[in-house]
Amino acid sequence: MSYPADKRDFAESIREMACDDFFNAIELSHTPKGDLEQVRHMLQQSHMKICFATQPMLLKDKLNPNDLNETARQQAENLILQAIDEAEYLGAAGISFMSGKWEPQTKGQAYAQLLKTTKAVCNYAASKNMLVELEVFDYDMDKACLIGPAPLAAHFAADVCMECHNFGLLVDLSHFPTTYETSQFVIRTLRPYITHFHIGNAVVKKGCTAYGDLHPRFGFPDSANDVAELLDFFRVLKQEGFFNAEKPYVLSTEVKPWADEDCDIILANSKRVIKRAWALLED
């Protein structure tokens, strides 16, 4: 996300991440066919944990894993299943995905459709010893996904985990303002199911530039998150026992340049904010 395709060559952006020892993990999505072998070779050399996100693929193709139309739902499921194969080839230990749009009058049916998709994806991933993560998004602001506010995400995760033991939730600091929730509420509500974290920023003031789930840089005008909010996020993670030195959770920065902003400067911005918030965290 920090190196959009229109600003930086895909393989070169992977190389820049792999050469930066600030990062111990990398999260990427579908790799262009012409770059696949080069990217795989770089990742093998990197000693980084590899994560694979299908969210951009679902959004690009406008596919909905909880679509009430069974043919359309199956198309979304098939895309995720194919992504598992690509993720495995690149060396990832799992994949993440997202729910889709919903309507109040058919919410229950959409929930059942999402369960169907998720269980099928988990079963296929389990055959490869891989993890499946569902990212929690806003439910009425921008992406308007079924999952959704934290309590519903917890309910859904509990339903899935009754049958599938390779499932978890991915929570994103940049989405907390878009679901009208706090770090403490989201993390404590979803505590048993969280397997991955994102951090980033959002503008939730209507009428302002970059309104919605667009992941502008920290400190962007009229935005919700900066050092103070990341520090609060870190404090809650520490209180809830998520700091595990032997088996650390992945914390991904989902921040992208706005308009003509410079990729490298925006990435350095993110690193500075992380370092400052970490420095302020009490021992």
N, C-alpha and C positions, 0 to 999 in steps of 0.2 A: 504493500500500500504506500509506503514511503517513496517508492520508485515506480510511478505509473508508467505504463507502456509508451505513452506519448512523450515522456520526458527522458527515459533511459532504456537502453537495450536490456532485454530480459536477462540474458545470461550474464552480462556485465554487472547488473544489479545484484545477482546472486553472488558473484565473485567478490564484490565490495563488502557484502555482509559476511561472507566466509573469511575475509581477510581482517575483519575487525574483531579483536578478542573481547570487546565489550559484550558481544552476543554469544551465548552458549546454545541458543536455539534459533531456528529460522522457520517461518510460516509462509508457505507459498501455495498457489493454486495451480490450475492447469498449466502445464509447460508446453510451449509451442513445439511441435514435432521436430523441427529442425534444431532445437536447442536441447532436446531431451537427453541425449547421451553426454553432451558436455556438462550439463547441469548435474546429472547423476554422478559423473566423475568428480566434479568439484565437491559435491556434498559428501561423497565417500572419503575425501581427503580432509574434510573440515573438522571432524570431531564435534559436530553440532547435533543436537536433537532436531529431527525434522518433523514438522507438522504440516498437514495438508488440509486446506480449507475449500469446501465445495460451495460456500455461500456465493462467491462471485459468479460461479458457473450457473447456479440456479437463478440468480438475479438476471444475468445476461440473457438466458434462454427463457426467462419468465415462466419458470416451472415451479409448481406448488406441491410439496409433499403431502399436504392435507386437502388437495383438490377434491371436490365432491364428485367430479367426473372421473370415473375409474380409469379410463384410458389416459387422461392427463396426469393423474396421480402416479400411474405406472411409469410414465415417461420420466417423472421426477425421480422415482425410485431407481430406474435403470441408469440414469445419469450418476447417481450417488454410488451405485454398485460398480460402474465402470471407473469412477474416481478411486475407489478402493484399490483396484488393480494398479492404477497409475501411482498411487501413493505408496503401495508396497514396492513397486519397481524403483522408486526414488529413495527408498529406505525409511519411509515414515512408519511410525508405530500405530497410526490411526488416522481418522479423518473427522472433520467437523462439518455440520450442515445446519440448516435453519428451517423453521416452519414457514408457512406461507400465509397469505391473506385469508381473511375469514369474515363472516357476516354474523351478527348477533343471533338471528333467527335460526341459523344452522350451525351454531358453535359446537354442539354435541356431536353432530355428524362429522364435522371437520376434525374434532379431537379423535374420533374413532379412526378416521382415515390416516391421521398422523401416527397413531399407534401402529397401524398396519405397516406403514412405510418403515417406521423406526425398528420394529421387530425384525422385518425382513433384512434390513441393512445390518443390524446387530448380528443376526445369525450368519450372514455371509462374512462379516468381518471376523467373527469368532473362529471361523474355519481357517483364518490366516493369523490368528492370535493378535488381532488388532482391536483398538479401542474406537468407539463411536461417541462423539460429543455433539450435543445440540446447543447452539448458541441462543441465549435469551436476548430478544430484541424488544423494541417498543411495540405496543399493541394498537395505538391509535394516532400516532403522530406522523411518521414518515414511512417506514417499512410496513407498519401495521400488521405485524405477524401474530399468529395465534398464541405462540409462546414467546413473550407474553409477560405479564406481571409475575413477580417472584413466587407468590403462593401457588399460582397455577403451574408454574414451572416445577415446583416441588411435587405437586400432585402428579404431574405427568411423569416425572422421573421415578417416583415411587411405583407407578403402574408399570413402567418399562422394566425396572429392576426386579420386579417380581418374577420375571422370566429371563431377563438378559443381564448378565453380570459384567458385561464389557461396555456399559453405557455410563456417561457422565454429562455434566452440564458445563458449558463455557460461559462465564459471566464477564461483562465488559463495563469498565468504569464509565466509558463514554455513553453507555445506554442508561445508566442510573437516572440522570436528569430527564431522559426521554420517557421513562416509566414512572416518574414522580416518586422515586424511591431513594434511599440513602445507602451508602456502603454498608453500614451496620445492619440495616434491615435486610438487604439482599443477601449478604454473606451469611448472616445467622439463619435466615429462612432456608437457604439452599445448602447449608453446611455439609450434610452427608453426601451430597451428589456432585459437588464441584470438583472438576479435574483439570481446569485450565482457566487462565485469566487473560483478559485483554485490558489495556489501558489506552485512553485517548480522551478526546474533548468533543464537545457538541455545543451548538447554539440552539437554545430552546425558547428564545424570545421571538415571537412572531414578528415578521416584517424586517428582521435583521439579516445581514449577509450571512450565508452559510447555514441558514435555519434548517434544522432537522438532523438526520443521522449521516453527517458528511465528514466527520473526523478531521476538523481543522486542527492546526497546531495549537499547542498549549499557549495560552495568553492571547488567543485570537479575540478581536473586539466583540464584546457582548456575549462571550462564551461562558460555559459553566465550570470548567475544570482548569486548575493550574496547580502550583506546588502545594497549596493548602489542602486541596481536595485529594491529591495523590497521597499526601502525608496521612490524612484521615483514613484513606483506603489501606495503606500499609499498617497503620495502627490496628485496624480491625482484623486484618489478616494475622497479625502477630498475636492478638488476643485470642483468636479462634484456632490457633495452633497450626497455621498453614506454612510456617517457616520450617522446612525440613531439609537440613543440610545434606543428608545422605541420599534423599530421593526428592529433589526439588520439583515443585510445580513449574509449569511453563508460564511465563509472564510475557505476553507479546505486546509490542507497541503498535497500535493501529492509528497512525497519524499520516496524513497526506498533504502535499503542497496544495495551496489554494491559488487558482489563476496562474500568475507568472512566478510564484514563489519557487525558490531553489531547493531541490531535493536534499542536497547535502546539508544545507543550513537548517532545514526543517528536521532532519534526523538528528543533527547536533543539538537543536532545541530540545528534542525529546530526551536525549541523554542527559543534558544539563538538569532538566526538571526531575528526572529520576534520581540523579546523584544528590541534588539539593534536598529532595523529600527524604531520601534515605539518610542523609547526614543529620536531619532533624529528628529522626526517629530515636526514641529513647532506648538506651541499652537495656 
